[in-house]
Amino acid sequence: MSDPAPGGEAAAAELLTLEDVERAAAAALPAGVRDFVAGGSGRERTLAANRAAFDRVFLRPRVLRDVSRCSTAAELLDRPVSMPVAIAPVAYQRLVHPEGELAAARAAKAAGVPFTVSTLSTVPVEEITALGGDVWFQLYWLREPGRALELARRAEDAGCTALMLTVDVPWMGRRLRDVRNEFTLPDHVRAAHLDGGASAAHHRTAGASAVAVHTGREFSSSLSWAQVAELRASTRLPLLLKGVLAPEDAVRAVEFGVDAVVVSNHGGRQLDSALPSVEALPEIAEAVGGDCRVLLDSGVRSGTDVLKALALGASGVLVGRPPVWGLAVAGEDGVRRVLGLLAGELADALGLAGCATVADARRLRTARGGAAAGERRRAVVP
């Protein structure tokens, strides 16, 4: 295990919620890095709406159920996990800790959940899969012909167990915090899978985010269903599409042989005023009707949020910022703390809702803002 940040295990043990971890990370990080991690696009309406939408969802707990043995165990993509949670892809994790993705991946392995390697990881995928554990690879479609497929093959050869194609970034959303800060990557933080790591992201651009300039040069804005078909034909791995908010796109994904859709607005970092992910979830789950898995991303901040997502039709959730906060606070120990908090909160929420298993959670009904929601999803009464 790596040396944690100052305070280490003791500091991590004092963090009782993910909000506590976020506050500790905000205090520890330089302002520009803090904004890069925390910020959203535009006026950050979707960033705020993700949390507000979760707060509007209420659960209908069941009673007189035997919950003396509650289990968070589940499956994601037909593989066993300790809880229905995966770490989402997050770029440039060495911005917040010297070990970056390596520390986070070790924590994920210890917690028994998948870790997703970003195309913009600061550590090569081979070094991460060498740690063991369940590793997914997130793919951006790149301008240079053939490069995206080469990266997909590289990830498969390295031992990744799934490919996740991000489909909501034809270019990076206008993230005003980064623009105002003229955010630039320090020299030691490099995209390990691109250009040998050197890029425009390291050169300050007046009135702009250097990271946005870089991705604008690297990412293809012509990604379409044709490329999804090409990727599907090129790999045997389970294929996920991340960034789906419309039921029509989810249905189309099934037609193209996609194994899972990730209902996501990119954590409020792409189209500002995009629908909160948890609002889009029930309609998408109903539209695919079990023909593919449905995961939820954007705004998950507690084990109770995980339970809400399950009740609304998700197979599981992705968490992005919280593990990065933990990494910033205490390295591997901090990420372990984040995942431990989620596991403990989920177990508590399951039991109090009358659910002994994750499968039981999917039978719960919900209400939003006082008006019944999810009523079309009839509770299964034993």
ZISUL-V44033 format. One record per helix or strand of 3 or more residues. SS is the DSSP state (A for helix, B for strand). FROM is the first residue (numbers start at 0). TO is the last residue. If there is no record, write none. Layout:
ss=SS from=FROM to=TO
ss=SS from=FROM to=TO
//
This chain:
ss=A from=7 to=12
ss=A from=17 to=27
ss=A from=30 to=37
ss=A from=44 to=55
ss=B from=56 to=59
ss=B from=73 to=75
ss=B from=78 to=80
ss=B from=84 to=86
ss=A from=92 to=94
ss=A from=100 to=110
ss=B from=113 to=116
ss=A from=124 to=128
ss=B from=134 to=138
ss=A from=146 to=157
ss=B from=161 to=165
ss=A from=175 to=180
ss=A from=194 to=196
ss=A from=199 to=201
ss=A from=209 to=217
ss=A from=224 to=233
ss=B from=237 to=243
ss=A from=246 to=254
ss=B from=259 to=262
ss=A from=265 to=267
ss=A from=276 to=287
ss=B from=292 to=296
ss=A from=302 to=310
ss=B from=315 to=318
ss=A from=320 to=351
ss=A from=357 to=360
ss=B from=364 to=367
ss=B from=370 to=372
//
